[in-house]
């Protein structure tokens, strides 16, 4: 019998927005922060594996799933959302963020949110982009597609620019998961805002005071792995870890024991 404790709850962010989260397990608190198009459900398999050692909180980022939203978006509001979930976890927590969720968690740590230790997997920076570089046209095009009522095309554009082959995007459009992706497509500009101009934010990273593990997949593109290495080097207490044979779609069964080791005192 599954004895994992699960409760659906909501935390109130600083601007009054309610952020939905799910709690599993019993132990030191650990918050999982999803990337672009992800919801709390996306992190459920990893949360289940970690719940034997930790109280794991997965949450719907602003504008997704059961969480609320406001008309005017700012990255600072998402930092406050994470702070509210951490407060609900007990006032301080370990945090793991995937992709843009990792970028958000790094921003939160630099802003003084009470993160005990932090792990990020493949934060979506481009080592070839120099600070201050103007973002590519895909960002404006994403906003145009969303404003024009074409969320599916916005998702397809995002998938294409992150390296998903055209034939796989076409297959995904026919899959049962596609409506769920369309439902959160309007939050893609939020993830663009979180990653800034796309360059490795060295100045911000130097202000992160906590111990951080930056992980990547050994089968991921070279630029992704280089970005992870540069992030780790810029952090005062950073370390870099490559997971052999993994890609951006990392296996929860591979990642969970790595996180358990890192987050266990």
Helices and strands as residue ranges (DSSP letters): E 6-12, E 18-24, E 28-33, G 40-43, H 44-50, E 54-59, H 75-89, E 93-98, H 100-110, E 115-121, H 138-147, H 151-161, H 166-173, H 178-183, G 185-187, H 188-194, H 202-205, E 211-217, H 222-234, E 238-243, H 252-263
